[in-house]
Amino acid sequence: MAPAERAGAVRTALDGQLGPIAWAEGEAADPATLTAPAGADEAGLRRTWAAAHWAVASADEYGVVRVQVGDRVWDRTSPEEGWTPLEDAAPDAGLSISVVPAEG
């Protein structure tokens, strides 16, 4: 499965779980990365974090390798570290989910 198809599968599944998300269209230079703005209010921020946690929980199934919400990131190469701070990211940077192609 190509990266864009894998990202599309994540998008479809997340939209099905949480309702439509305001994904950025045509802005990502990397077809394997989905991006969405952070929620504008407390409920929106909770929804952004819910999407991020879903992506981490579904990492094996969908090939998710990296999830970023604002100034926090989860990386599949070091999952034991959990959500770690990013020095160069703003707390309201939004949601970013990166995937890799499926093997085989």
N, C-alpha and C positions, 0 to 999 in steps of 0.2 A: 504494500500500500504506500503510495507516495505521501510525503509529508503534508501536502495540502489536503489530501483526502483524510488523513489521520486527524488533522486539526478540525476538519469539517465534521468528523464523527464526534469529536469532543464537543464542538459547538452544538450540534444537534441534540446530543445527550443532555448537556447542561441546560439548554433551552427547554427540553422536555421535563427536566427535574424542577427547575426554578421559574419557568416562564421565560419569555423572550428577554434576552440581555442586549443592551445597546453596544454590540460589538463594533469596533472601528472597522470601517470598510475601506479597502484599498490603501490603507496607510502603512501596513506592515511590510517592511522590506523583505522579511522572511516569511514564506508561506507556511512554515511550520509553527508560527507563533500567532496566537489570538490575543487581542488586546481589547480592553473596555475601560471606560472612565470609572473612577471610584464613585460610590454613591454620594449624592449631594447632602444627604441628611443621615441621621443615625440609622434609620431603617435601610437606607441604601447601602451604608457601610456594612451593616450586618449581612445583607444580601451578597455584597462583594466578597466578604470573608466566607460565606457559605459556599459560594462558587469555588473559591480557592481551596477550601477543605475538601469539597467534592473531588476536585482535580487531583489532590494528593491521595485521597482514598481510592481513586480510580486509576492511579498511575500505572499499575501493572496491566490492566485491561486495555487502556488507551495509549500507552507509550508516552505518558507525560514524564518529562525529564526535569522541568523547572517551572515553578510557580512563584510569581512575585505579586505582592499586594503592597502598594506604597513603598515603604522603606524596609520591608521584610521579604525574605526569599526562602523557599524550600528547594533543595537540589537533590535529585535522585541519587547522585553519586555519594552523598553524605546524609542520608535520611536520619541517622541517629542524632544529628545536630538540631533537627527540628527547624523552626522558623528562625533564621538568623538575620541580624540587622545588616543593611546595606548602607555604607557610609555616604555614597554619592547619589542617593535617591530621596525624593521628597516623600513625606508621609502620605500625601494625597496623589501619588503618581498613578493610581489605578491598578488594574488587574492585567497580568500578562501570564499566559500559559503556553509553554513550549513543548512540542512533541518530537519524536523521532519516527522514521519509517518502521513499519512492522517488519520483522524478519520472516523470511520464507515466503 
